Structure formats: structure tokens, C-alpha cells
Amino acid sequence: MLEGIYVDKILMYPETRAYPIKPQETAGLVVGTESFYRYSLRESTYPTLSIVDEISDGQGNVIPPGHYELALSDDRDFLIIIQSKKAIAIIPVFKVEVDMSQYEMVRDEKSLKREKKEQKEIAKTNKKRARAGMPPVNDEQDIYQEASMEYVPAGDYYLIRYERADVKAWGAFKAE
């Protein structure tokens, strides 16, 4: 118990914290010019896209096989393939669907009461944790997210499917 409290307290100092709270200056890059900031991507978690085959375009650019993050732009016009917070490919979106059934639940009287009750329980738990010197409970629920990519030989193109919470988007690009 003492060890857990000590570790949490010591990691709150910016000198010893593994991931500092404030953005750090990086050598050669001005903070805010990276593609992660340029496209104003707000969420910190995105679905993981696994690329199995090497993908190249006509100009000699290559995306090697691996695991990448897939993000949808704010205006939902394109998908962004991200590696280490850096955009490496931008794919146009041709279809977007939004599931509106979750928004109807928000106005429901029972769901509002249940949400208030959950918030009270979380607040009570966080008070107890604060007295013990522990970090607060994260009230954010897990978000369903999925990304997939498939090659369509009939049209000689790649189809990318993005799904995060209630938004689904499809993008495509021609194979070279």
C-alpha cells in the first residue's frame, strides 16, 4: 500500500514523470506543427489498423506492414493513418454513418436517473481515494472501436473501414 502511494506521488513531479503533463519542446520541431496538432485530433485513443502487405503509391512512397492508428478528421472528409502521432497517409472518405439510437437514450428519464446515480457513486469513491492519496477513478466508459483494411481485386483498390462509438466511415484508395 505504501509503495503504491509513494509511486503515485513521485510520478506527479514533472522531472520524474514518464509522460509529463505539459507539452515538451522537441529538438527541431515547434510544438503544434506536428500533423497530430495540425489536423486537430482530439481523442487520445484510436482504433488500430493492421497493414499486412507493403503499400506503395506512384511517387515511390511506401507504407511498410505494421500496426497504425486510424483517425477520422473532424469534418469527416478523410481518414488519417497515424504512426507515432505523425500522419503518414490521408485517405478520402466516401461514406459516413452515424447511429442516432444512443442520442434518444439521453432524453429518457430512466437513463438520466441511472446516470446521476452512477455519477454520485463515482464522486463518493473518488473522495475516499483522495483521502488515501490514490488517483481518482476514471468515469469514462470503454468505447467500441474497430479498423480494418481489405484489398478488392475486382476494382484494384484498398477499402478501409473505420468504426468508433457511433460513427462508421469507409474510405478507399487505388493500389499501385
QUIJO-V59390 format. One record per residue. RES is the residue in three letters. SS is DSSP state (2 for helix, 1 for strand, 0 for the rest). PSI is psi in whole degrees, -180 to 180 (NA if undefined). OMEGA is omega in whole degrees, -180 to 180 (NA if undefined). Layout:
BEGIN
res=<RES;RES>
ss=<SS;SS>
psi=<PSI;PSI>
omega=<OMEGA;OMEGA>
END
This chain:
BEGIN
res=<MET;LEU;GLU;GLY;ILE;TYR;VAL;ASP;LYS;ILE;LEU;MET;TYR;PRO;GLU;THR;ARG;ALA;TYR;PRO;ILE;LYS;PRO;GLN;GLU;THR;ALA;GLY;LEU;VAL;VAL;GLY;THR;GLU;SER;PHE;TYR;ARG;TYR;SER;LEU;ARG;GLU;SER;THR;TYR;PRO;THR;LEU;SER;ILE;VAL;ASP;GLU;ILE;SER;ASP;GLY;GLN;GLY;ASN;VAL;ILE;PRO;PRO;GLY;HIS;TYR;GLU;LEU;ALA;LEU;SER;ASP;ASP;ARG;ASP;PHE;LEU;ILE;ILE;ILE;GLN;SER;LYS;LYS;ALA;ILE;ALA;ILE;ILE;PRO;VAL;PHE;LYS;VAL;GLU;VAL;ASP;MET;SER;GLN;TYR;GLU;MET;VAL;ARG;ASP;GLU;LYS;SER;LEU;LYS;ARG;GLU;LYS;LYS;GLU;GLN;LYS;GLU;ILE;ALA;LYS;THR;ASN;LYS;LYS;ARG;ALA;ARG;ALA;GLY;MET;PRO;PRO;VAL;ASN;ASP;GLU;GLN;ASP;ILE;TYR;GLN;GLU;ALA;SER;MET;GLU;TYR;VAL;PRO;ALA;GLY;ASP;TYR;TYR;LEU;ILE;ARG;TYR;GLU;ARG;ALA;ASP;VAL;LYS;ALA;TRP;GLY;ALA;PHE;LYS;ALA;GLU>
ss=<0;2;2;2;2;2;2;2;2;2;0;0;0;0;0;0;0;0;0;0;0;0;0;0;0;1;0;0;1;0;0;0;0;0;2;2;2;2;0;0;0;0;0;0;0;0;1;1;1;1;1;0;0;0;1;1;0;0;0;0;0;1;1;0;0;1;1;1;1;1;1;1;0;0;0;0;0;1;1;1;1;1;1;0;0;1;1;1;1;1;1;1;1;1;1;1;1;1;0;0;2;2;2;2;2;2;0;0;2;2;2;2;2;2;2;2;2;2;2;2;2;2;2;2;2;2;2;2;2;2;2;0;0;0;0;0;0;0;0;0;0;0;0;0;1;1;1;1;1;1;1;1;0;0;0;0;1;1;1;1;1;1;1;1;0;0;1;1;1;1;1;1;1;1;0;0>
psi=<-48;-38;-42;-43;-44;-44;-43;-41;-43;-31;-8;-12;135;-24;-32;-6;133;-41;96;152;-45;146;137;150;136;150;122;-11;134;132;131;-11;-9;156;-27;-39;-35;-39;9;55;118;-41;152;-14;136;158;150;128;124;120;121;-43;154;134;130;156;-177;-21;4;4;140;137;112;159;146;-167;130;160;145;123;151;132;161;-39;1;35;-24;156;145;124;122;137;119;49;21;126;126;-16;144;124;130;145;134;-12;135;134;139;126;114;-1;-31;-31;-27;-33;-28;-34;-8;135;-41;-41;-33;-41;-43;-40;-41;-42;-43;-40;-39;-42;-42;-42;-41;-44;-41;-34;-46;-41;-36;-39;-32;-4;22;156;154;159;136;118;1;130;159;140;130;130;144;143;138;158;134;150;130;103;-27;-40;-2;52;164;135;125;129;128;132;125;117;-113;9;131;138;147;135;159;152;152;141;146;NA>
omega=<-179;-180;180;179;-180;-179;179;-179;-176;-179;179;178;-176;-179;-176;-177;-179;177;-175;-179;-179;176;-178;174;178;-177;175;-179;174;-179;-179;180;179;-176;179;179;-177;-179;176;178;-172;-176;179;178;179;176;-179;178;178;178;-175;-178;176;-179;179;175;-176;-177;178;176;-176;171;-179;176;179;-180;-177;173;179;-178;176;-179;-178;180;176;178;-179;175;-178;174;-173;172;-180;178;-180;-179;179;177;177;-175;179;179;179;179;177;176;177;180;-176;-177;179;-178;177;179;-176;-178;-179;-177;-179;-179;177;178;180;180;178;179;179;179;177;179;179;179;179;179;-180;176;180;-180;179;177;-180;179;-180;178;-178;177;177;-178;180;-179;178;-179;177;179;-179;175;178;-178;178;179;179;-175;-179;-180;-179;178;176;177;180;179;-179;176;178;-178;-176;-178;175;179;178;177;-179;173;-176;178;179;NA>
END
